Amino acid sequence: MTRFLLLALPALLLLIAGFHAGWDLLGFDNPQTLPAVQLLGLWFLESFGLTTLFLLMRGAGRGRFADGIAAAWAAWVFRGPVVVLTLTSTTTVTAVGFGKGPWWNLALGWLGLYTFAGLVLAALARRSDL
């Protein structure tokens, strides 16, 4: 278990940081205006949460990769309110509806990131014999 945690937390931190770097390189609008230390803390909290959720779902009788994807998608669903709060704090949202704005690209990007993170967790669990 310790070996898995020592592998998983830094791997997810690097994955999230790489996602943000790629997001900026592709020119997508990023509403994050947090200082670097707070952003790193947020990434650590997300990687810790994903790892914890994976460990909680592990052992439900499914395969490792199914557990990884289930944990990632559950985390993405619960991350939704954070995306909406970020959106409403940085842009003006009309009462009629959201429309397809920058929040849509951000939400889909995070779905892809979390899915890949779940697969990484499953591969690391297999590697560390968890």
N, C-alpha and C positions, 0 to 999 in steps of 0.2 A: 504494500500500500504506500509506503514512504517513497519507494522508487517511482511509483506512478505519479505521485504528487510532485516530486522533484522534476520529473520530465514534463508533466502536463501544464503546470502553471507558467513556466517560461515559454513553452511552445505556444500557448494561447496568447501570451503577451506579445510575442513576436508576430503572430498571425494577425492580431488586431492592429498592431502598429503598421504592419505591411499593408493592411486593408486601407488604413487612413492615408498612408503615403500614396498608394495607388489611386485612391479617390481624389486626392489633390492633383496628382499628375494627369489624370484624365480630364481635369477641369470641372468636375462637378462641384456645385455650390455646397459648401459645408458650413452650416450655421453655428458650429462650435466656436466659441470665443473664450474658452476656459484657459487659464494659465497651464503651462506644461506639467507642473507638479500635480495639479488637480486632474488633468486629463490622464496622466499615468496612474493615479489612484483609481480613477473610474475604470480604466482598462484592467487593473488588477482585480477590482471588485467584480467585473464582468467575467474574467477568466476563473476566478474563484467560484462564482455562482454557477457557471457552466460545468465546472469540474464536480462541484457538490451535487448538482442535479443529475449528472451522469452517474455518479456513485449511488445515488438514491434509486435511480431506475435500474441500475445494474442488478442482475439476479432475479429479474421478473420472469425468467424463462425464455426470453427472446435472445437473439444473437447479439453480439457486441455492437455490430454496426447498426442494427435496428434500435438498440438502446441509445446509441450516439445520436442518431437522427431524431428519435423521439425527444430526447433531452434538449437538443438544439431547437427544435420547433416549439417545444413548450416554453423555452426561455425566450424565443422570439415573440411568441404570443404575449407573454407577460412584459416584454420590453415595449410593446405597443404604446402604453400610456406615457412612457418616457419620451418616445418619439413625438407624440402629439403635444406633450407639454413643451418640448423643445421647439416645435413648430409654432405654437401659439405665443411663446415668449420672444421669438425672433421675427415673426412676420405677422401680417394682419390676415385673419381668417374671417371670411364672411359667414353669416348665419345660414345662408342658403346651402352651402356645402363646401367641401374642401377643393374639389376639382383635382385635376392631375397636375400637381405642382412639384416643387423640389422635394417635398416630404415623401412622395411616391417613390422616387429614385432611391432615396435614403432607406426607406423601409424595405424595398426589394434588395438593395445592396446588403443590408443587415441579414436578411433571410438567407442569402447566398453565403455570407460569412459564417453565420451560425451553423448552417448545414455542413460546411466544410470543417468547422471547428468540431462538430460532433463526430465526423468521420476521423479526424485527427485523434480525438480522445479514444475512440474505439481502437484505432491502430496502436496507440500507446498502451492501452490496457492489454491488448494482445501481446505486445512486446515485453511488458513487465509481468506477464503471467498473472494478471488480476482476474 
